[in-house]
């Protein structure tokens, strides 16, 4: 299996651990990921309200790049996935959008005919792998780890072609297949507040608190997510939330790909676990999932003659 890979801005910055863990898991599963050459920002959601026609051109340029190399494009970021999927849908459904996009792309020497599909890692790992392919790679089952799967609002709305928009289950199924125990997290599709945490914190932080509090109430050990903004909000604002709610205990918030990678026995550093603000490695050692050897640095390999050290 081979796909084009669109990282988007977040996976090259605040969501770097998502990229690291996703690509590490793909390598272990022998899934080819070719990062799009010269990809551009999808425009996120704000640009849609500034200039809708040009926002579709901006997003669809990435689809044109994928179509140029003859591959479907995998988009891990929930925001990017929603934007690219929307632009593809509008290109197909509305002639006015299709004409504007075609004209805009042509001005830059590009063309898009609608062949490249927009896919998400949850989709390809759940639906494109052979049966039991993931389970056969498990070396350190996540036995005893109670996980609250949090999808957020952007990934599954307004449409979710690979999951149920009201009760998504793909992440739950993947983590269950590698040994984790799922908690019945009823808030899995509730908004984390998005950018409100930084712009209107009195509105955004209580939304994060509700999600964290519910995960604690259900006695989850960790929250797993597939959205860089959700992960950032739920992890990075815990100290601010605790100032108003001192009873709130720290809760690790990680990407589902990091947990899959741990179960596959991949190096924690390759999975970006060292980047967590609320560390999860002590919890994994307490559960017997990680051992002392996982904390040891890799032995440095000698440089080849004439090579770079």
N, C-alpha and C positions, 0 to 999 in steps of 0.2 A: 504494500500500500504506500502511495506517495501523494503528498498534498503540498499546495502552496501554503505558506505560513505568514499571516499578517499579525505582527506583535502589537501594533498600536503604540501610542506614547507611554501608557502606564507601565507596560511590561518592560520597558527600557529604563524605568525610573523607580517610582514607589512600589511597583508590582514586580520588581526584578525576580523575587523568589518564585513567582508564578511561572515566569518564563523558564527559569533554571530547572524547576521541578518538572514542568510539562515536557520540556525537551529531553530531560534525562529519562523520563518514563517512556517517551517515544523511542529513544535509542534502544532501551532495554527490550521493547516490544518489536523492534525492527520496523517501526513506522517511519517512513521518510518525511521529513519536514524541510522544505526549501523556502527559506525566508525570501519574500518578494523583494526583488531588486528595485530600489528607488521608490518604495512605498511612501505614502503620505498620510498625515493625520486624517482621520475619518471626519473631523469636524465636530465630533461629540454631539451633544444635543442642542447646545446654545446656537450654533450656526444656523440650524433649521429655522429659528425665529428671526434671523437677520436677512437671509436670502435663501429661500427654500430651493429654488431652481439650481443655483450654484452649489448649494450644499450637496445635492444629488450628484452633480458632476464631480465634485471633490471625492465623494465616497466611491462612486462607480469607477473612477480612475483605477482604484485598487483592484476592482473586479476585472477591469480590462487587462491589467498586468497579469492576473492569474490566468485569464483566458489566453493570453499571448503564449504562456508556457504550457497550456493545455491541462491545467489542474484545477480542482476545486480548492477553495481557500478556507483554511481553518482559522477561526478568530476566537482566541481565548477570552478577551475582555468582554464583559457583558454589555458595556456601553457601545463598544465598537461593533460587536455582533449585531446589536439592535439596529444601529445606523446602517450598516452595510446590507443587512437583510431587508430593511425598509426600502432602501434605494433600489434594490433588485426587484422587490415587489412592485414598487411604483413604476419602474421602468417597464415592467411587463403589463401592468394594468392600465396605465394612463398614457395616451398618445402624446399629450402635451409635455409630460415629463420626459418621455422617450425622445421626443424631438429636441428638447432643450439639452438633454444629456448627450445625445449623438452629436449635436452641433458643438457643444462645449468640448467634448473629447477630441473631436476632429481638429479643433483649433490647436490642440497640443500634440497632434499626430497619433491619437489613440482611437480605438474602436471597440465597442462591446456589443455582442449579439445575444447575451443572456445565457450562454452555455455554462460559465463558471458558477458553481453553487457555493452558497455561504454555509459553512459547517461550524459546529462548536465541538471542543474536546469531549464534552459529555456525550455528545451525539456519536462521534466516531468510536470512542472507547466502548460505548454501549451497543452500537449497532453494526459497526464495520469489522470488528475483530471476530475471528472464528470462535465458536463456543469453547469455553474454558481456557482461552488463550491467556487471559489475565491471571486467572487462578493458578495456572500451571507455573507462573513466574514467582509466586509468593514464597518467600523464604522466612519471613518473620511476621506471621499472622498478627493482626491487631487485636488479639484476644484480650478481652476485658476492657477495651477502650470504648467508652460510651460517647457517641458522636451525635451532635445536633447539626443536621445538614441545612445550611441556609443558602437559598437560591437568590434571595433579593427580588426586587420587583422588575428590574430591567431585563433580565435574561428570559423570563417566561411571559412577558407582556410586550406588545398587545397580542402577539401570537407566539406559540411555541410548537414548531413543527415536529420536534422530537420528544416532547414531554407534555404532561397535563399542566395547563397554566394555573389551575386551582390547587392541584395536589401533585407537584412534580416528584418524580421518584428515581430519575436516572442516577443522581449522585448517591442516593441511599443504596441503590442496587450495586453500584460499583464498590462502595466502601464495605458493604456487607459481604461482597464476594472475596474481599481480602481479609476478612475476619473481624471487622469492627462490629460493634453492637449499636444499632440505631435507636435513638430516642424519638418518641412521637412529638416532633417539634411543630406545633401548629402554626407558628409564626414564620415558617420557612419562606413565605412569599411576601412578607410585610416589608415595607420600605425602611431602610436604615436612616433616612434623612437626606441622603445624597450630599449635595454641596451645602445644605443648610447647616451642617455642623460647623462650617467655617464662616458662613455669611450671616446666619441667624441662629446662633448656638442655643438660644433659649427655646427654640423649636426643634432643632436637630438632635441635641444631646438627649432629651427625654425619649426620643424614638430609639436611639441606640440603647439606652438604659432598659427599655421594655424588652428588647431582644436578649440582652445579656442576663437580665433578671429571670426571664423565662427559661433560658438554658440552665441556669443554676437551679431553678425550682425543679427541673426535670432530672437534676443530678448528672448532667452531661459533663464529661471531662474536657471537651474541646468543641469548638464550633468550626465546621468546615464550610468553605465558600468557594465560589467560582467567579467572583467579581473583585477586581482590585480596589474599587472605591468602598465596597462593603467591608472588605478586609481591613482597609485603612481606618475607616470610621469605628468599627467595632473593637479594634485593637488599640489604636493610638490615642483614643479619647477616654480610655478607662480611668486614668488618673483624674481627669477633669470631672468625670461623672461621679467618681468616688468622693469628691469634695462635698457634694450634696447628698450622696448616698454612701456613707462610710461603711455600711454593711456589705457593699458590693465587693466580692473577692475577685482577684485577677482570674481571667479566663483566656486561655490560649485561643487564638483565632488564626487558622491556617488555611492554605489552599488544599482542595481535595487531592490535587496531584502530589502534594508533599506527603500526605498520608499513604497514598498508593505507592509512592517511591520508597517510603520506610518499609512497607510490607514486602516490597520486592528486594529488600536488603541493599538498596543503593546508599552510597555515602551521604550522610546527613548534610555535609557541606555542599555537595552537588545539588541537593534539594533546597538549598537556601535556608535551612533551619536556623543557622546562626544569625540570620537577619531579623528574627522575631523579637519584638519588644517585650512581649509576655512569652517567656521561653516555654517550649513544649518538651525539650529533651529530658529534663528531670522527671517529668511525668511518664515519658516513654520508658525510662530506665526503671522507674518505680513499678511499672506494669510488667517489666521483664521483656519488653519489646526491643529495646536497645540495650546492649551490654557495654561494659567498660571499654571494649575494643573500638566501639564506635566513636569514642572521644579522642582516640589517638590520631595524630596527623598522619597523612600519607607519607610513606618513604619517598624521598626525592630521587627520581630516576636520573642516572648519569646522562649527560648530554651527549648526543651522537657527535662524531668527529665533524667539525666544521659547522655544527648546528648551534642553535640558541639555547642557553641554559635557562 
